[in-house]
Amino acid sequence: MGTTTATYTAKLTDGPLQGKTITTTFLDSGDPQPRIEIPADSGKRYLYARGAGLEFEGSDSPGRPTAVEYRYLEVLLS
């Protein structure tokens, strides 16, 4: 029996990546990621935290959002 990894769209609402979206996976618990790190040029990573906005669409994943809002926290340097 194979496993399927459920994904959702992370909407970046502010900061250097404002207006962009990325696809990411749910935690094993089925919850959206609380924070996501997005790699950038020169060893930078942008840290975003989950916001309050959730979007639900269709019946493919009942109870799970299809899109989640993320807010900028900080840039991490390697």
N, CA, C and O atoms as CSV, one atom per row, in Angstrom:
chain,resi,resn,atom,element,x,y,z
A,1,MET,N,N,0.843,-1.184,0.000
A,1,MET,CA,C,0.000,0.000,0.000
A,1,MET,C,C,0.886,1.244,0.000
A,1,MET,O,O,1.720,1.392,0.893
A,2,GLY,N,N,0.732,2.142,-0.974
A,2,GLY,CA,C,1.535,3.353,-1.075
A,2,GLY,C,C,0.989,4.473,-0.211
A,2,GLY,O,O,-0.167,4.454,0.209
A,3,THR,N,N,1.840,5.442,0.042
A,3,THR,CA,C,1.402,6.599,0.816
A,3,THR,C,C,1.305,7.801,-0.107
A,3,THR,O,O,2.066,7.927,-1.067
A,4,THR,N,N,0.367,8.676,0.194
A,4,THR,CA,C,0.187,9.906,-0.569
A,4,THR,C,C,0.500,11.076,0.334
A,4,THR,O,O,0.003,11.143,1.458
A,5,THR,N,N,1.311,11.993,-0.136
A,5,THR,CA,C,1.643,13.174,0.642
A,5,THR,C,C,0.704,14.296,0.227
A,5,THR,O,O,0.702,14.727,-0.927
A,6,ALA,N,N,-0.089,14.761,1.177
A,6,ALA,CA,C,-1.037,15.844,0.900
A,6,ALA,C,C,-0.302,17.180,0.906
A,6,ALA,O,O,0.543,17.432,1.764
A,7,THR,N,N,-0.634,18.028,-0.058
A,7,THR,CA,C,-0.006,19.343,-0.159
A,7,THR,C,C,-1.058,20.447,-0.111
A,7,THR,O,O,-2.252,20.208,-0.290
A,8,TYR,N,N,-0.578,21.654,0.135
A,8,TYR,CA,C,-1.416,22.847,0.113
A,8,TYR,C,C,-0.582,24.017,-0.364
A,8,TYR,O,O,0.643,23.919,-0.439
A,9,THR,N,N,-1.231,25.119,-0.687
A,9,THR,CA,C,-0.557,26.329,-1.140
A,9,THR,C,C,-0.307,27.253,0.040
A,9,THR,O,O,-1.217,27.562,0.809
A,10,ALA,N,N,0.947,27.691,0.173
A,10,ALA,CA,C,1.304,28.690,1.181
A,10,ALA,C,C,1.320,30.042,0.482
A,10,ALA,O,O,2.087,30.251,-0.459
A,11,LYS,N,N,0.466,30.969,0.946
A,11,LYS,CA,C,0.398,32.313,0.375
A,11,LYS,C,C,1.225,33.253,1.250
A,11,LYS,O,O,0.936,33.415,2.436
A,12,LEU,N,N,2.247,33.866,0.670
A,12,LEU,CA,C,3.147,34.757,1.406
A,12,LEU,C,C,2.599,36.173,1.314
A,12,LEU,O,O,2.608,36.780,0.243
A,13,THR,N,N,2.121,36.699,2.441
A,13,THR,CA,C,1.344,37.939,2.423
A,13,THR,C,C,2.148,39.216,2.636
A,13,THR,O,O,1.630,40.313,2.425
A,14,ASP,N,N,3.410,39.090,3.052
A,14,ASP,CA,C,4.219,40.292,3.251
A,14,ASP,C,C,5.694,39.925,3.167
A,14,ASP,O,O,6.038,38.786,2.850
A,15,GLY,N,N,6.564,40.889,3.451
A,15,GLY,CA,C,7.999,40.636,3.409
A,15,GLY,C,C,8.548,40.609,1.994
A,15,GLY,O,O,7.879,41.032,1.052
A,16,PRO,N,N,9.782,40.104,1.846
A,16,PRO,CA,C,10.450,40.143,0.547
A,16,PRO,C,C,9.791,39.270,-0.523
A,16,PRO,O,O,10.017,39.493,-1.712
A,17,LEU,N,N,8.996,38.300,-0.137
A,17,LEU,CA,C,8.331,37.421,-1.104
A,17,LEU,C,C,6.829,37.674,-1.178
A,17,LEU,O,O,6.069,36.807,-1.610
A,18,GLN,N,N,6.407,38.852,-0.758
A,18,GLN,CA,C,4.989,39.206,-0.746
A,18,GLN,C,C,4.324,38.917,-2.087
A,18,GLN,O,O,4.852,39.262,-3.144
A,19,GLY,N,N,3.155,38.279,-2.028
A,19,GLY,CA,C,2.378,37.998,-3.222
A,19,GLY,C,C,2.719,36.677,-3.897
A,19,GLY,O,O,2.010,36.255,-4.810
A,20,LYS,N,N,3.784,36.018,-3.470
A,20,LYS,CA,C,4.167,34.739,-4.063
A,20,LYS,C,C,3.455,33.594,-3.354
A,20,LYS,O,O,2.975,33.748,-2.231
A,21,THR,N,N,3.391,32.459,-4.013
A,21,THR,CA,C,2.836,31.253,-3.418
A,21,THR,C,C,3.804,30.099,-3.644
A,21,THR,O,O,4.531,30.076,-4.638
A,22,ILE,N,N,3.812,29.145,-2.723
A,22,ILE,CA,C,4.593,27.922,-2.886
A,22,ILE,C,C,3.725,26.750,-2.449
A,22,ILE,O,O,2.757,26.922,-1.708
A,23,THR,N,N,4.077,25.574,-2.912
A,23,THR,CA,C,3.383,24.366,-2.492
A,23,THR,C,C,4.210,23.702,-1.403
A,23,THR,O,O,5.425,23.566,-1.542
A,24,THR,N,N,3.567,23.289,-0.330
A,24,THR,CA,C,4.254,22.623,0.771
A,24,THR,C,C,3.374,21.491,1.295
A,24,THR,O,O,2.226,21.350,0.872
A,25,THR,N,N,3.897,20.700,2.196
A,25,THR,CA,C,3.174,19.524,2.692
A,25,THR,C,C,2.650,19.737,4.106
A,25,THR,O,O,3.182,20.545,4.868
A,26,PHE,N,N,1.613,19.008,4.437
A,26,PHE,CA,C,1.073,19.017,5.789
A,26,PHE,C,C,2.007,18.243,6.721
A,26,PHE,O,O,2.786,17.401,6.274
A,27,LEU,N,N,1.920,18.537,8.006
A,27,LEU,CA,C,2.615,17.744,9.015
A,27,LEU,C,C,2.005,16.348,9.051
A,27,LEU,O,O,0.923,16.137,8.503
A,28,ASP,N,N,2.669,15.405,9.677
A,28,ASP,CA,C,2.121,14.043,9.815
A,28,ASP,C,C,0.771,14.048,10.523
A,28,ASP,O,O,-0.058,13.168,10.292
A,29,SER,N,N,0.552,15.036,11.382
A,29,SER,CA,C,-0.714,15.154,12.120
A,29,SER,C,C,-1.858,15.636,11.235
A,29,SER,O,O,-3.021,15.573,11.633
A,30,GLY,N,N,-1.530,16.126,10.018
A,30,GLY,CA,C,-2.543,16.661,9.116
A,30,GLY,C,C,-2.694,18.167,9.211
A,30,GLY,O,O,-3.497,18.753,8.484
A,31,ASP,N,N,-1.941,18.802,10.089
A,31,ASP,CA,C,-1.994,20.260,10.255
A,31,ASP,C,C,-1.038,20.942,9.279
A,31,ASP,O,O,-0.042,20.345,8.871
A,32,PRO,N,N,-1.336,22.198,8.897
A,32,PRO,CA,C,-0.384,22.962,8.081
A,32,PRO,C,C,0.900,23.233,8.885
A,32,PRO,O,O,0.881,23.273,10.115
A,33,GLN,N,N,1.992,23.412,8.173
A,33,GLN,CA,C,3.268,23.732,8.818
A,33,GLN,C,C,3.133,25.029,9.625
A,33,GLN,O,O,2.558,25.993,9.120
A,34,PRO,N,N,3.648,25.084,10.870
A,34,PRO,CA,C,3.577,26.327,11.640
A,34,PRO,C,C,4.539,27.390,11.106
A,34,PRO,O,O,4.252,28.585,11.185
A,35,ARG,N,N,5.678,26.957,10.564
A,35,ARG,CA,C,6.677,27.856,9.985
A,35,ARG,C,C,7.267,27.186,8.750
A,35,ARG,O,O,7.372,25.961,8.677
A,36,ILE,N,N,7.644,28.007,7.792
A,36,ILE,CA,C,8.333,27.477,6.621
A,36,ILE,C,C,9.565,28.331,6.335
A,36,ILE,O,O,9.541,29.552,6.490
A,37,GLU,N,N,10.637,27.669,5.917
A,37,GLU,CA,C,11.865,28.344,5.510
A,37,GLU,C,C,11.975,28.229,4.001
A,37,GLU,O,O,11.830,27.143,3.439
A,38,ILE,N,N,12.230,29.348,3.351
A,38,ILE,CA,C,12.315,29.383,1.895
A,38,ILE,C,C,13.732,29.800,1.510
A,38,ILE,O,O,14.154,30.913,1.824
A,39,PRO,N,N,14.473,28.917,0.832
A,39,PRO,CA,C,15.836,29.256,0.425
A,39,PRO,C,C,15.868,30.392,-0.593
A,39,PRO,O,O,14.978,30.513,-1.435
A,40,ALA,N,N,16.905,31.218,-0.502
A,40,ALA,CA,C,17.093,32.342,-1.427
A,40,ALA,C,C,18.561,32.367,-1.854
A,40,ALA,O,O,19.329,31.478,-1.488
A,41,ASP,N,N,18.945,33.370,-2.616
A,41,ASP,CA,C,20.329,33.506,-3.080
A,41,ASP,C,C,21.295,33.768,-1.932
A,41,ASP,O,O,20.897,34.238,-0.867
A,42,SER,N,N,22.554,33.462,-2.158
A,42,SER,CA,C,23.656,33.776,-1.243
A,42,SER,C,C,23.482,33.163,0.145
A,42,SER,O,O,23.885,33.768,1.138
A,43,GLY,N,N,22.894,31.981,0.226
A,43,GLY,CA,C,22.767,31.300,1.503
A,43,GLY,C,C,21.685,31.842,2.427
A,43,GLY,O,O,21.582,31.406,3.574
A,44,LYS,N,N,20.874,32.785,1.949
A,44,LYS,CA,C,19.776,33.323,2.766
A,44,LYS,C,C,18.605,32.348,2.780
A,44,LYS,O,O,18.397,31.580,1.840
A,45,ARG,N,N,17.847,32.400,3.870
A,45,ARG,CA,C,16.575,31.673,3.954
A,45,ARG,C,C,15.572,32.625,4.595
A,45,ARG,O,O,15.871,33.267,5.602
A,46,TYR,N,N,14.394,32.711,4.013
A,46,TYR,CA,C,13.339,33.553,4.570
A,46,TYR,C,C,12.457,32.688,5.463
A,46,TYR,O,O,12.023,31.608,5.061
A,47,LEU,N,N,12.198,33.163,6.664
A,47,LEU,CA,C,11.364,32.442,7.616
A,47,LEU,C,C,9.984,33.088,7.653
A,47,LEU,O,O,9.856,34.290,7.889
A,48,TYR,N,N,8.960,32.283,7.419
A,48,TYR,CA,C,7.568,32.724,7.442
A,48,TYR,C,C,6.791,31.890,8.456
A,48,TYR,O,O,7.039,30.693,8.600
A,49,ALA,N,N,5.850,32.523,9.157
A,49,ALA,CA,C,5.014,31.836,10.145
A,49,ALA,C,C,3.564,31.833,9.681
A,49,ALA,O,O,3.105,32.756,9.009
A,50,ARG,N,N,2.868,30.791,10.049
A,50,ARG,CA,C,1.467,30.639,9.646
A,50,ARG,C,C,0.618,31.761,10.217
A,50,ARG,O,O,0.730,32.103,11.394
A,51,GLY,N,N,-0.228,32.326,9.376
A,51,GLY,CA,C,-1.163,33.366,9.797
A,51,GLY,C,C,-2.538,32.765,10.054
A,51,GLY,O,O,-2.680,31.549,10.180
A,52,ALA,N,N,-3.526,33.606,10.130
A,52,ALA,CA,C,-4.889,33.163,10.453
A,52,ALA,C,C,-5.702,32.774,9.230
A,52,ALA,O,O,-6.707,32.075,9.359
A,53,GLY,N,N,-5.290,33.209,8.049
A,53,GLY,CA,C,-6.084,32.970,6.849
A,53,GLY,C,C,-6.001,31.544,6.335
A,53,GLY,O,O,-4.910,31.016,6.118
A,54,LEU,N,N,-7.155,30.924,6.141
A,54,LEU,CA,C,-7.262,29.573,5.585
A,54,LEU,C,C,-8.284,29.583,4.462
A,54,LEU,O,O,-9.294,30.279,4.557
A,55,GLU,N,N,-8.042,28.823,3.400
A,55,GLU,CA,C,-9.012,28.678,2.316
A,55,GLU,C,C,-9.321,27.200,2.125
A,55,GLU,O,O,-8.425,26.358,2.184
A,56,PHE,N,N,-10.589,26.891,1.898
A,56,PHE,CA,C,-11.031,25.519,1.673
A,56,PHE,C,C,-11.725,25.451,0.327
A,56,PHE,O,O,-12.477,26.354,-0.040
A,57,GLU,N,N,-11.467,24.355,-0.426
A,57,GLU,CA,C,-12.063,24.202,-1.740
A,57,GLU,C,C,-12.362,22.737,-1.999
A,57,GLU,O,O,-11.535,21.876,-1.698
A,58,GLY,N,N,-13.511,22.444,-2.543
A,58,GLY,CA,C,-13.833,21.085,-2.957
A,58,GLY,C,C,-13.901,20.082,-1.819
A,58,GLY,O,O,-13.892,20.450,-0.644
A,59,SER,N,N,-13.970,18.814,-2.184
A,59,SER,CA,C,-14.095,17.770,-1.166
A,59,SER,C,C,-12.944,16.768,-1.231
A,59,SER,O,O,-13.043,15.681,-0.661
A,60,ASP,N,N,-11.843,17.121,-1.927
A,60,ASP,CA,C,-10.714,16.199,-2.043
A,60,ASP,C,C,-10.072,15.897,-0.690
A,60,ASP,O,O,-9.696,14.754,-0.432
A,61,SER,N,N,-9.946,16.873,0.150
A,61,SER,CA,C,-9.338,16.706,1.469
A,61,SER,C,C,-10.239,17.328,2.520
A,61,SER,O,O,-9.967,18.434,2.988
A,62,PRO,N,N,-11.310,16.635,2.902
A,62,PRO,CA,C,-12.243,17.221,3.868
A,62,PRO,C,C,-11.539,17.628,5.165
A,62,PRO,O,O,-10.764,16.859,5.734
A,63,GLY,N,N,-11.820,18.832,5.612
A,63,GLY,CA,C,-11.243,19.333,6.851
A,63,GLY,C,C,-9.875,19.957,6.703
A,63,GLY,O,O,-9.403,20.625,7.623
A,64,ARG,N,N,-9.221,19.757,5.561
A,64,ARG,CA,C,-7.896,20.344,5.350
A,64,ARG,C,C,-8.009,21.558,4.430
A,64,ARG,O,O,-8.756,21.534,3.452
A,65,PRO,N,N,-7.265,22.618,4.745
A,65,PRO,CA,C,-7.295,23.788,3.863
A,65,PRO,C,C,-6.524,23.518,2.571
A,65,PRO,O,O,-5.612,22.692,2.547
A,66,THR,N,N,-6.890,24.208,1.517
A,66,THR,CA,C,-6.156,24.118,0.258
A,66,THR,C,C,-5.113,25.228,0.159
A,66,THR,O,O,-4.157,25.119,-0.610
A,67,ALA,N,N,-5.298,26.302,0.943
A,67,ALA,CA,C,-4.340,27.406,0.978
A,67,ALA,C,C,-4.280,27.976,2.397
A,67,ALA,O,O,-5.285,28.042,3.105
A,68,VAL,N,N,-3.067,28.387,2.789
A,68,VAL,CA,C,-2.835,28.928,4.128
A,68,VAL,C,C,-1.988,30.193,3.995
A,68,VAL,O,O,-1.046,30.240,3.204
A,69,GLU,N,N,-2.332,31.214,4.776
A,69,GLU,CA,C,-1.603,32.484,4.787
A,69,GLU,C,C,-0.359,32.353,5.670
A,69,GLU,O,O,-0.405,31.756,6.745
A,70,TYR,N,N,0.756,32.924,5.193
A,70,TYR,CA,C,1.997,32.975,5.970
A,70,TYR,C,C,2.515,34.399,6.006
A,70,TYR,O,O,2.456,35.117,5.009
A,71,ARG,N,N,3.029,34.807,7.174
A,71,ARG,CA,C,3.543,36.165,7.381
A,71,ARG,C,C,5.053,36.102,7.605
A,71,ARG,O,O,5.565,35.170,8.224
A,72,TYR,N,N,5.747,37.098,7.095
A,72,TYR,CA,C,7.207,37.170,7.183
A,72,TYR,C,C,7.669,37.385,8.613
A,72,TYR,O,O,7.115,38.214,9.335
A,73,LEU,N,N,8.702,36.624,9.028
A,73,LEU,CA,C,9.315,36.821,10.345
A,73,LEU,C,C,10.707,37.432,10.242
A,73,LEU,O,O,10.970,38.488,10.817
A,74,GLU,N,N,11.611,36.757,9.499
A,74,GLU,CA,C,12.988,37.245,9.411
A,74,GLU,C,C,13.762,36.529,8.318
A,74,GLU,O,O,13.316,35.519,7.773
A,75,VAL,N,N,14.941,37.079,8.007
A,75,VAL,CA,C,15.849,36.427,7.078
A,75,VAL,C,C,16.906,35.708,7.928
A,75,VAL,O,O,17.418,36.261,8.902
A,76,LEU,N,N,17.219,34.474,7.542
A,76,LEU,CA,C,18.246,33.690,8.233
A,76,LEU,C,C,19.461,33.603,7.323
A,76,LEU,O,O,19.331,33.285,6.141
A,77,LEU,N,N,20.641,33.883,7.865
A,77,LEU,CA,C,21.876,33.853,7.076
A,77,LEU,C,C,22.678,32.620,7.452
A,77,LEU,O,O,22.775,32.265,8.627
A,78,SER,N,N,23.248,31.972,6.453
A,78,SER,CA,C,24.046,30.756,6.706
A,78,SER,C,C,25.423,31.097,7.175
A,78,SER,O,O,26.226,30.201,7.434
